[in-house]
Amino acid sequence: MELGSLQTASIHQEGAEVNILSPVDGTPTDVFIKIMGADSKPWRDAKKKQASKINEHLRNGGKYEELDYDSMDAEALASVTLEWKGITKDGKAYKCTYDNALALYSDSPAVSSQLLAFISDRENFISG
């Protein structure tokens, strides 16, 4: 096997586009989010940051049940979001920024779940 076929980090860092499904009925929407994959350095860094938060919380006597995993996932997803299309707020294009992505993912568990599932499937980032 050619070495380049095994090296996936740069391909995952380029990202891939996800067509977001409606949280109401599961049908495709006009929303597309381009996100980095699981092998990208930013995603791996975000997961290390999560693990550090969890370990620190537990070392300080905290319990697993007290952890806000949804918030940590929203932060990780926001850090690997590259762009989006089809999202508006008050009739105007909603700019793709870290803060706006964090707000979207914090308030839209259905979107976060779709993105987490997409990221975990490495085939989504490999073309051909």
C-alpha positions as CSV (number, residue, x, y, z in Angstrom):
1,M,0.0,0.0,0.0
2,E,1.2,3.4,-0.9
3,L,2.3,5.6,2.1
4,G,0.0,8.4,1.0
5,S,-3.0,6.1,1.3
6,L,-2.3,5.7,5.0
7,Q,-1.8,9.4,5.8
8,T,-5.2,10.8,6.4
9,A,-4.7,13.8,8.7
10,S,-4.3,16.4,5.9
11,I,-7.4,15.1,4.1
12,H,-9.5,15.2,7.2
13,Q,-8.2,18.7,7.9
14,E,-9.5,19.9,4.5
15,G,-13.0,18.9,5.7
16,A,-16.1,17.5,4.2
17,E,-19.6,18.8,3.8
18,V,-22.6,17.5,5.7
19,N,-26.2,18.0,4.6
20,I,-28.0,18.7,7.8
21,L,-31.3,16.8,8.2
22,S,-34.4,18.5,9.8
23,P,-34.6,17.8,13.5
24,V,-38.4,17.6,13.0
25,D,-38.8,15.0,10.3
26,G,-35.3,13.9,9.3
27,T,-35.6,15.2,5.7
28,P,-32.7,17.0,4.0
29,T,-32.5,20.7,4.5
30,D,-30.8,23.5,2.6
31,V,-28.1,23.7,5.4
32,F,-24.7,22.4,4.6
33,I,-21.8,22.4,7.2
34,K,-18.2,21.8,6.2
35,I,-16.3,20.2,9.1
36,M,-12.9,18.6,9.7
37,G,-12.7,14.9,10.3
38,A,-11.6,12.8,13.2
39,D,-8.0,12.5,11.9
40,S,-7.5,16.2,11.7
41,K,-5.1,17.8,14.2
42,P,-7.7,20.3,15.5
43,W,-10.2,17.5,16.2
44,R,-7.6,15.4,18.0
45,D,-6.5,18.5,20.0
46,A,-10.1,19.2,20.9
47,K,-10.6,15.6,22.1
48,K,-7.4,15.9,24.2
49,K,-8.8,19.1,25.8
50,Q,-12.0,17.3,26.6
51,A,-10.1,14.4,28.3
52,S,-8.0,16.9,30.3
53,K,-11.2,18.7,31.5
54,I,-12.7,15.4,32.5
55,N,-9.6,14.2,34.3
56,E,-9.2,17.6,36.1
57,H,-12.9,17.4,37.2
58,L,-12.5,13.9,38.6
59,R,-9.2,14.7,40.3
60,N,-11.0,17.6,42.1
61,G,-13.5,15.2,43.5
62,G,-16.2,15.7,40.8
63,K,-18.4,13.0,39.5
64,Y,-19.0,11.9,35.9
65,E,-22.7,12.8,36.2
66,E,-21.8,16.4,36.8
67,L,-19.9,16.8,33.6
68,D,-21.5,18.7,30.7
69,Y,-20.6,16.5,27.8
70,D,-22.9,18.4,25.4
71,S,-21.1,21.6,26.1
72,M,-17.7,20.0,25.6
73,D,-18.9,18.4,22.3
74,A,-20.2,21.8,21.1
75,E,-16.8,23.4,21.8
76,A,-15.0,20.6,20.0
77,L,-17.4,20.8,17.0
78,A,-17.1,24.6,16.8
79,S,-13.3,24.3,16.7
80,V,-13.4,22.2,13.6
81,T,-16.2,23.9,11.7
82,L,-14.9,25.5,8.5
83,E,-17.9,27.0,6.9
84,W,-21.6,26.6,6.3
85,K,-24.4,27.5,3.9
86,G,-28.1,28.0,4.3
87,I,-28.2,29.3,7.9
88,T,-29.9,32.6,8.4
89,K,-30.9,34.6,11.5
90,D,-33.6,37.3,11.2
91,G,-33.6,36.7,7.4
92,K,-29.9,37.5,7.0
93,A,-27.0,35.1,6.4
94,Y,-25.7,33.8,9.8
95,K,-21.9,34.2,9.6
96,C,-19.8,31.1,10.3
97,T,-17.6,32.0,13.3
98,Y,-16.5,30.0,16.3
99,D,-18.9,31.8,18.6
100,N,-21.9,31.4,16.2
101,A,-21.0,27.7,15.7
102,L,-20.8,27.2,19.5
103,A,-24.2,28.8,19.9
104,L,-25.7,26.7,17.2
105,Y,-24.3,23.4,18.5
106,S,-25.2,24.3,22.1
107,D,-28.8,25.0,21.2
108,S,-29.2,22.3,18.5
109,P,-28.5,18.8,19.9
110,A,-29.9,17.3,16.7
111,V,-27.3,19.1,14.6
112,S,-24.5,18.2,17.0
113,S,-25.5,14.6,16.9
114,Q,-25.4,14.5,13.1
115,L,-22.0,16.2,13.0
116,L,-20.5,13.8,15.6
117,A,-21.8,10.8,13.6
118,F,-20.4,12.2,10.4
119,I,-17.0,12.9,11.9
120,S,-16.7,9.4,13.3
121,D,-17.1,7.8,9.9
122,R,-13.7,8.3,8.3
123,E,-15.0,7.3,4.9
124,N,-16.8,10.7,4.7
125,F,-13.4,12.3,4.3
126,I,-11.9,10.0,1.8
127,S,-12.7,10.6,-1.9
128,G,-12.7,8.0,-4.6
